[in-house]
Amino acid sequence: MLQQVMTAPGEIEFREVPVPEPEENQVLVKIRKIGVCGSDIHVYHGEHPFTSYPVTQGHEVSGEIEKLGSGVKGWKAGQKVTIQPQVVCGKCYPCRHGKYNLCEELKVMGFQTTGVASDYFAVDAAKVTPLPEEMSFDEGAMIEPLAVAVHAVKRAGNVEGAKIAVLGAGPIGILVAQTAKGLGAESVMITDVSDLRLEKAKECGADYCINTKTKNFGEAMVENFGPDKADVIYDCAGNNITMGQAIQYARKGSTIILVAVFAGTAQIDLAVLNDHELDLNTSMMYRNEDYLDAIRLVKEKKVVLAPLISKHFAFRDYLEAYRYIDENRESTMKVIINVAES
């Protein structure tokens, strides 16, 4: 079979390797689609602090079961699936208490261990999640980033009836906005400095789309939500500007959730955070229940994924996909790699 290998930043080879045999309690998955995310781009540029080379990438994935290993029950060949890419120890305190997304020895496929970018991938059956037959393979490859958004939204607790502000209208920000609405939020305002991204957010159901180049974030919250402003603010951009806006303009006693991976060391006004008794919380990846909720939200049409897909590339054009993303950063949402056409 063919396997993608990034041998060094900006360099990709395709190698012919044997199709793996699924071991006990494993399944062999025929890979259909792979989504490219921001972390993959960091690896491409040599900027990911926890990834060394060579590495086979790919962690946003859809496919179908090709073969069952011994001891596997409840699965069948041809079944549509996605894969949860976390590799955890199962022994540390977080793992023992159900928070395996925080495993002390966490590894992620495509970064610290082999990713799915190959024709076939053998994986523990416990890491496989079934997809509805009516769900497209494109949508299936986007369940992983949607699970990130689901976990992030739920970090604020029950958002039913809440007024939500989302800073950053990239793929995760738009998915957070959709998820909040899907989980019952009354209204959602999303901000960015790109009109193109805000137009995409509007297409995906955001109630208010604000360009903070031309409109003050605090004023926009009052105009759209009233004097009580937002109940929860999600920072999906992750920089000193957006976090500074969140802290400066949040309603006293409200909640801020940092979703994005913060760029560098933060310089934030802790005095205001303290004086306003703001709850500053964070979000890290997802757990199985987030995958299940993500699939349910798509199945119930409370989240739409197709508008976020910007372009498809053939498997052997992986490098071209990265170059395209670099050259079209403002307009690109999600790029999908076609490993095998459905």
C-alpha positions in Angstrom: 0.0 0.0 0.0 1.0 3.7 -0.3 2.0 5.6 2.9 2.7 9.3 3.2 5.8 10.3 5.2 7.0 13.8 6.0 10.7 13.3 6.1 11.5 16.9 7.1 9.7 20.2 7.2 8.2 20.8 3.7 9.3 17.4 2.3 6.9 14.5 1.7 7.6 11.1 0.3 5.3 8.3 -0.6 6.5 4.8 0.3 5.2 1.4 -0.7 4.8 -0.6 2.5 3.0 -3.8 3.4 -0.7 -3.6 4.2 -0.8 -4.2 8.0 -2.6 -7.2 9.4 -5.0 -6.3 12.2 -3.8 -7.7 15.5 -6.0 -9.0 18.3 -8.8 -6.5 19.1 -7.8 -4.4 16.1 -9.6 -3.5 12.9 -8.1 -2.7 9.5 -9.6 0.5 8.1 -9.6 1.5 4.4 -8.9 5.2 4.6 -11.1 7.4 2.5 -10.7 11.0 3.5 -8.2 13.0 5.6 -8.8 16.6 6.8 -5.8 19.0 7.1 -5.7 21.1 10.2 -3.6 24.0 11.5 -1.4 21.6 13.6 -0.5 19.7 10.4 0.6 23.0 8.9 2.8 23.6 11.9 4.5 20.3 11.3 4.9 21.2 7.6 6.7 24.4 8.6 8.8 22.7 11.3 7.0 24.7 14.0 5.3 21.9 16.0 7.1 21.6 19.3 6.1 18.0 19.9 6.7 16.4 16.5 9.9 14.9 15.1 10.6 13.6 11.7 10.0 11.4 9.8 6.3 11.2 10.6 3.3 9.9 8.8 0.5 12.5 9.3 -3.2 12.4 9.4 -5.6 12.4 12.3 -8.9 13.8 10.9 -10.2 10.8 9.1 -13.0 8.8 7.6 -13.0 5.3 6.2 -14.6 1.9 6.2 -13.7 -1.3 8.0 -11.8 -3.7 5.7 -11.0 -6.6 8.1 -11.5 -7.6 11.7 -8.7 -8.9 14.0 -9.3 -11.8 16.4 -11.5 -11.0 19.4 -13.3 -8.0 17.7 -17.1 -8.1 18.1 -19.8 -5.6 17.1 -18.2 -4.5 13.9 -18.5 -5.6 10.2 -16.6 -5.2 7.0 -17.8 -2.2 5.0 -19.0 -0.2 8.0 -18.3 3.6 7.9 -16.1 4.8 10.7 -13.9 7.5 12.0 -10.9 7.1 14.4 -10.2 8.9 17.6 -6.4 9.6 17.3 -5.4 9.8 21.0 -3.0 7.3 22.3 -3.1 7.2 26.1 -1.5 5.3 28.9 -4.7 4.3 30.8 -2.8 4.4 34.1 -2.2 8.1 35.1 -4.6 10.1 37.3 -6.5 11.7 34.4 -6.9 8.4 32.6 -8.1 6.6 35.8 -10.7 9.3 36.3 -12.1 9.4 32.8 -10.2 12.4 31.5 -7.9 10.5 29.2 -7.7 13.6 26.9 -5.4 14.9 29.6 -3.2 11.8 29.8 0.2 12.5 31.3 1.7 10.5 28.4 -0.7 11.6 25.6 0.4 10.9 22.1 -1.6 11.9 19.0 -1.6 9.9 15.7 0.2 12.0 13.1 2.3 13.8 15.6 4.0 11.7 18.2 3.0 8.4 16.6 2.1 7.1 13.2 -0.9 8.8 11.6 -3.5 7.5 9.2 -2.2 8.8 5.9 -2.0 5.5 4.1 -4.3 3.3 2.0 -5.0 1.2 5.1 -4.6 1.7 8.8 -4.7 -0.9 11.6 -6.1 0.5 14.9 -7.5 -0.7 18.2 -11.2 -1.3 17.7 -11.8 0.8 20.9 -10.5 3.9 19.0 -13.0 3.5 16.2 -16.4 5.3 16.1 -19.2 4.3 13.8 -20.6 6.8 11.3 -24.2 6.9 10.1 -24.5 5.3 6.6 -26.0 8.5 5.3 -23.1 10.6 6.4 -20.6 11.4 3.6 -16.9 10.5 4.0 -16.1 14.2 3.8 -18.3 14.9 6.8 -16.8 11.9 8.6 -13.4 13.4 8.2 -14.6 16.5 10.0 -16.0 14.8 13.0 -12.6 15.2 14.8 -12.5 19.0 14.6 -16.2 19.1 15.4 -15.5 17.1 18.5 -13.0 19.7 19.5 -15.7 22.3 19.3 -18.2 20.1 21.2 -15.8 19.6 24.1 -15.0 23.3 24.2 -18.6 24.4 24.3 -19.5 21.9 27.0 -16.6 23.2 29.2 -18.9 26.1 30.0 -21.6 23.8 31.2 -25.2 24.0 29.9 -25.4 26.7 27.3 -29.1 26.4 26.6 -30.6 29.9 26.4 -27.2 31.5 26.7 -25.8 34.4 24.7 -22.4 33.3 23.2 -19.5 35.3 21.7 -16.9 33.5 19.7 -13.6 35.3 18.9 -12.1 34.0 15.6 -14.0 32.7 12.6 -11.6 30.0 11.5 -12.9 26.4 11.1 -12.9 25.7 14.9 -14.5 29.1 15.7 -17.3 28.5 13.2 -17.8 24.9 14.5 -17.9 26.3 18.1 -20.6 28.8 17.0 -22.6 26.1 15.3 -22.2 23.7 18.2 -23.4 26.4 20.7 -26.5 27.0 18.7 -27.0 23.2 18.3 -26.8 22.7 22.1 -29.5 25.4 22.6 -27.7 28.8 22.8 -30.1 31.6 22.3 -27.8 33.6 20.0 -24.2 33.6 18.8 -21.9 36.5 17.8 -18.7 35.7 16.0 -15.8 38.1 15.3 -12.8 38.2 13.0 -10.8 40.6 11.0 -11.6 38.9 7.7 -14.9 39.6 5.9 -14.5 36.4 3.9 -14.4 34.3 7.0 -17.3 36.2 8.5 -19.3 35.6 5.4 -18.7 31.9 5.8 -19.7 32.1 9.5 -23.0 33.8 8.4 -23.6 31.0 5.9 -23.2 28.5 8.7 -25.8 30.2 10.9 -24.0 32.7 13.1 -26.5 35.4 14.2 -24.1 38.3 14.3 -20.8 38.5 12.4 -18.5 41.4 13.5 -15.3 42.6 11.9 -13.3 44.0 14.9 -11.1 46.0 12.5 -14.1 48.4 12.1 -16.2 47.6 15.2 -15.3 47.6 18.9 -15.9 44.2 20.4 -17.5 45.5 23.6 -19.8 47.8 21.7 -20.9 45.0 19.4 -21.8 42.8 22.4 -24.0 45.5 23.9 -25.7 46.2 20.6 -26.4 42.6 19.9 -26.9 41.1 23.4 -28.0 44.1 25.4 -26.3 45.6 28.5 -25.7 42.1 30.0 -23.5 41.2 27.1 -22.4 37.6 26.6 -22.8 34.8 29.1 -19.8 33.0 27.7 -16.9 34.1 25.4 -14.9 31.5 23.5 -11.4 32.5 22.3 -10.8 30.5 19.1 -8.0 32.8 17.8 -5.6 32.5 20.7 -3.5 35.6 20.8 -3.0 38.6 23.1 -5.4 40.8 21.1 -8.4 38.4 21.3 -7.8 37.4 24.9 -7.3 41.0 25.8 -10.7 41.8 24.2 -12.4 39.0 26.1 -11.0 40.1 29.5 -11.6 43.8 28.9 -15.2 43.6 27.7 -16.6 40.4 29.4 -19.5 40.9 31.8 -18.4 40.8 35.4 -18.6 37.3 36.8 -18.9 35.7 33.4 -16.9 32.9 31.7 -14.1 32.9 29.1 -13.0 29.6 27.5 -9.7 29.5 25.7 -10.1 27.0 22.8 -7.2 27.9 20.5 -3.6 26.9 21.1 -2.2 30.2 22.3 0.6 31.7 20.2 3.6 32.3 22.4 3.5 33.5 26.0 0.4 35.4 27.0 0.4 39.0 28.2 -3.0 39.5 29.7 -4.5 41.8 32.3 -4.8 39.5 35.4 -5.9 42.5 37.5 -9.1 43.0 35.5 -9.6 39.2 35.4 -9.4 39.2 39.2 -11.3 42.4 39.8 -14.2 41.2 37.6 -14.1 37.7 39.0 -14.0 36.2 35.6 -13.8 32.4 35.2 -11.0 31.8 32.7 -11.1 28.2 31.6 -9.5 26.0 28.9 -10.3 23.1 26.6 -8.1 20.2 25.4 -9.2 17.9 22.6 -12.2 15.7 23.3 -13.5 12.4 24.7 -15.7 9.7 23.3 -18.9 11.4 24.3 -17.9 14.5 22.3 -17.5 12.3 19.2 -20.9 10.9 19.7 -22.5 14.3 20.3 -20.6 15.7 17.2 -22.1 12.9 15.0 -25.6 13.5 16.5 -25.4 17.2 15.8 -24.6 16.5 12.1 -27.2 13.8 11.8 -29.8 16.2 13.2 -28.7 18.9 10.8 -27.9 21.2 13.7 -24.3 21.5 12.4 -23.5 21.8 8.7 -20.0 20.8 7.5 -20.0 21.0 3.7 -19.8 24.8 3.6 -16.4 24.6 5.4 -14.8 22.4 2.8 -12.7 24.6 0.6 -10.9 22.2 -1.7 -10.0 18.5 -2.3 -6.6 17.1 -3.3 -5.5 13.7 -4.4 -3.5 11.6 -2.0 -0.2 12.1 -3.9 -0.8 15.9 -4.0 -0.4 16.2 -0.2 2.4 18.7 -0.6 0.4 20.7 -3.1 -2.4 20.9 -0.6 -0.1 22.5 2.0 1.1 25.0 -0.5 -2.4 25.9 -1.5 -3.3 26.5 2.2 -0.2 28.7 2.6 -1.1 30.7 -0.5 -4.8 31.1 0.4 -4.9 31.4 4.2 -7.6 33.9 4.5 -10.1 32.1 2.2 -9.3 28.5 3.1 -11.3 26.7 5.8 -10.9 22.9 5.5 -8.9 21.0 2.8 -9.7 17.4 2.3 -7.2 14.7 1.0 -8.9 12.0 -1.1 -7.0 8.9 -0.1 -9.6 6.7 -1.9 -12.5 8.0 -3.8 -15.9 6.9 -2.4 
